[in-house]
Amino acid sequence: MTSLENKVLQCASGEKRLNPDELRQYFGTYAERVVLAVLLEDAEKKIVIEHFPLILKKLLAVYPNLSLKLSPNLSDQTQFTYIRGAQTLNISATIVDEAKAHSPYGIVVHSDKAENLDKILFSELYPDILAPKQTEQIVEKRGFFTKLFGK
């Protein structure tokens, strides 16, 4: 009976996790373990989905034990695409659905140990992928006489 009483007392006194808000934000891992975090709206973009396997491969070369955690707010097709890409690289992928979680992230890639990285946001690490390509228009310089005579 004491184990039941202990269980009731533990549940009544609240969570036993250290820093539960941080754990909810990063899908059950601590911020110091995160190596890449993609915002929910960015994770749905086609350009991010296309570049993600290459990015995972580069991260795997630097951090050998990675895990991928996905938001349940991503579409099913997007979740499946990310999971399939992670599995080809032997990276465990999980969809984390916690009741009280309000995470702004769609994807969190983390290591099994503390990495303490300053920049983890996808938009900070890979701004050239998210920024639209601006084509430079070559303006032909016309000289004075060309303008005057129209040739």
Salt bridges, closest charged atoms under 4 A:
GLU15 OE1 - ARG17 NE 2.77
GLU15 OE2 - ARG24 NH2 2.38
ASP21 OD1 - ARG24 NH1 2.70
ASP42 OD1 - LYS45 NZ 3.34
GLU98 OE2 - ARG17 NH2 2.82
GLU98 OE2 - ARG24 NE 3.51
